[in-house]
Amino acid sequence: MIVVRNARVLTPSGIEDASVVIEGDTVHSVGAEPEANGHQVIEAGGAWLGPGLVDLHVHLRDPGQTWKEDMRSGARAAAAGGFTALVAMPNTDPPVDDRTTATAAVERAAGIEDVEIVAAGALTRGRSGEALADFDGMFEAGVRIFSDDGDSVPTAGLLRRAMAYLRDLPGALIAEHAEDRSLAATGHLHEGEVASRLGIAGLPALAEELVVARDLLLAATTGTRLHIQHVSTSGSLDLIRRARAEGVEVTSEVTPHHLALEESAVEGLDTNFKMYPPLRGRDDRVALVEALRDGTIDVVATDHAPHTTAEKEVPFEEAPRGVIGLETAAAVVATNALGGDPRLFFERMSIAPAGIAGLSRHGRLVEKGSPANLVLFDPNLRWVPGGFASKSSNSPFAGIELTGRVLMTIREGKITYEGGSG
Ligand SMILES: [Zn+2]
């Protein structure tokens, strides 16, 4: 039995100052502290206790590139970041694109204890953008989220066929990485002021917005549920708002780094600031924070993309795209967007993503009988990230002071992370 004393708890009736007792994999009570001795008692000191965080967008590099990350190290990083569930993108080697690869991914994920790993499947065979993947085989293996993340589905015709097919599989979701290759292929950072000053080819906002517009039109005509990954421009937000007003069933995500950083951060050509979509201008960043608060954007997702130091220690143009994010996400989001609002923090980082992924044991308000998938988060604790549990350390936030820290993560009643005392 675990007792978390003096927490600010996200319950069905709002935020309550309470003690929470966990027994087995379940919340046993929320309220006054129990009398009995012999419990493991955790003093929360007013930190937030809510449902464990859920990340819809993680690259675990397993199988195929396990020198960057693997399921086990990724799960440790996730637990250290307050996550109890994550969706693993299928761009592994081999990619998850049929019954065999999906079954292997689901079975290996089931052996991981620190976090629930949900395997996503590719939209096209081999992620080649040429033919549809084996949806029936993957669906029967348990896959519900389909994405060619890293690339968009290149043609409207192919995506429309994918949408028509997946519309009939209950719970299936298409998640799109929006990037028009013909506009983006030669770019390395946002096509804006900083790119022109440095004389490096940029990725225009248009590369994202064209694909977002196309996908929303296709979702409207097929009636298929669509999730847009890592939205980064205010133009994309306008398109999403308009589509929603017209009844299109679309959700979207933003990364912590797009909430916190702008193109100016790339000025020093530190490759730990290179990712897709790139860090945009100030107006875009401000619009993203606003959209996360007003609900235009449903969730924060990290796009955790590990690369080793050797891989990143090359000229900016040659460096691989992507940054890690699991261990800093909660703090970056609290520092830059949702720090004063526990209800909204848990909504965007746990409740909404669990709902989108259909994870019934995650994203639940804390009450008697709810699953003990929980995070204890101190919104006021200042710390400087470093010494990551991930195998990679390509973080733009290493060495930068953040406000808000995960103190403890509990998955199915077991403590998977404990630390963060400063
Ligand atoms: Zn992506």
Residues whose N, C-alpha, C, O or C-beta is under 5 A from the ligand:
A	BS01	ZN	D149 G150 H177 Y276
